[in-house]
Amino acid sequence: MAKRTTTQPAAAKKTVKTGETAPKAATKTARGAKAIDKPRCGLCGNTKNLTKTICCNQWICDDEANYVTFSFARNSCHRNHDRYTLCSFHYNEEHKGKWQDCAACRKDFETEIYVWYGTNEYNFEKLENPPSFEPTKCSSCGTVINLGEDGYSMLGDAYTCEACSARKFREM
């Protein structure tokens, strides 16, 4: 009797359009014959402990329970898609139609955040032709702040980078 072994393709990040099935990892027998296709996470490629997203019905790691509250870690595929994408926001806000064409989603965010939510690595499908925007700069030192990735504070319309914010808080 042939011994079964499993081979898994590299966990490449791949964009999957909404409505398509997620990439699958093929298993092979010891003789190399293709056996069963397994669903895999469309973000990281994992084939174990998966669930489907409620917003776009894509396979994703069922790992949100592993998130440590207030850690701000971004190591959970499920949480990242749920918290940092227009796809999930659009669904949670019960907007109509496709998120890519939603005027309400566009209006709900500053352009830089809208672009980041639509183009970051937590999306199965990325926003095509995102609008341009002027980068956000620290009101104290002029450093560019990436609103989707960097730490910052706000007071009114003024953004302050993490370093200047920390300095201002120490002076208080």
N, C-alpha and C positions, 0 to 999 in steps of 0.2 A: 504494500500500500504506500502511495506517495505521501510524503510529509508536506503539509501545507505551510507556506511561509507568506508573509504579507510584505508588500513593498508599497511605499508611499512616496508620491512625488514631492519635490521640494515645496515648502510652504511659501510660494510666491504670492504677493498681493496681486489680486486680479479684480478688475472692475466687472461687476455683473449687472446687466441692465435689469430693472424692475420687471418682474414677470418671468424672467428666465430661471431655469434651475441653477442652483449653485454648482460650482465645480465638484466633481466626484473623484475620489481616490480609488483606483482599481486595485483589487487584490489579485495575486497570482499564485498559482500552485507551484510546487517545486519544479515542475516541468515547463513552467513559463506560460501555461494556458491561462487566459483571463477568466476569473471566476465571477465575483460579485462586485458591483460598483457601490461604494459607500458614500453617503453625503459627507460634505466637508464644509467647514466654516468658510464663507466667502471672503472673510477678512484675513484670517491667519492660516487657513488651510488645515486646521485640526480636524480629525475625524471622530473624536470621542466626546461624549457628553454635549450633544448639540440640541438645539431647539430652533424653532422658526420665529423670526421677528413678527410682531403683530402689525407693524406698519407696512412692510413690503414682502412678507412671506418668504424671506431668505433664510437659509441655514446659517446659524451663528453659534458660537460657543455659549453654552448655558453656564456662565461663570460669574454672574452678577453677585451671587451669594458670597463669593470669595473677596469682594471689595471690602476694604477696611474703611469704615466711616471716617470722614474728614482727613483721609490720607491724601486726597486729590490725585491718587495714582491713576494712570491711564492704562492699566494692564488687563482690563476686562473688555473683551470684544462686545459683549451684550450691552454693558453700561455705556461704553463709548458711543455705540451707534444710537442708543436711546437718548443720551444727553447732548451729543455734539453733532447732530445732523439735522438738516432741513427735512429729510424724509420722516424722521420720528416726530419732529416738532409739528409738521403739517398734519400728521395723523393724530397726535395728541390734542391739537387745537381744533380738530374736526373740520378742517378746511376741505373744500370740494376740489375735485380734479387732481391733476398731477402737481406735485410740489415744485417741479421745475418751471411751471407756468403760473404759479400762485402769486397774485398781486398782494394778498394779505400777508403771506410769508415775507415777501420782499419789503413790505412796509414796516414789519415788526422788528427789524434789525437795522443797525447801522450797516452801511455797505461793506465795511471790512469784515464784520462778524458774519454777515449774510454770505459773503464769498467764502470765508473759512468754513462755515457750517456746510456749504454746498460742495466744497472741493477737498476736504481733508481726507485722511486715510481711513476714516471710519465709515465711509460711504460705500455702498455697493455700486451705485451709479453716481458719477460726479456731474456737477453743473457744467454744462457746455457754455462757452463764451461768457464767463462771469463778468459783471461790470467792473470797470476800473475804479480805483479810489486812491486818494492821497494817503500815504502812510501816517499813522498816528504817532505823534512825537510827545515826549515828556515835556510838560510845561515848565519844568525847572532846568533841565540840562539839555534838552533837544534830542536825546537818544530816541531812535525809532522803537516803538513798542508794538509787538505783534499781539494784537488783542486776543487771538485764539490760543496763543501758547505762553506768553510772558505774564509775569506777575505785575500788577499795577494797582493804583487806587484812583478814585475819581472824586472830584469835588465840583459839582455843577458840570460844566462842559470841559473842565480841565482834567487831563490824564497825567498821572505822575508815575514814573517807572518805579520798580521795586526798590532800587538802591536809594533814590531820592525820598521815597515814601518812608523807608526805614530811618533815614537820617532825620526827617521831619518829626517822626514819632519819638525819637530819642530826645529831640529838643523840647518836647512838650513837658 
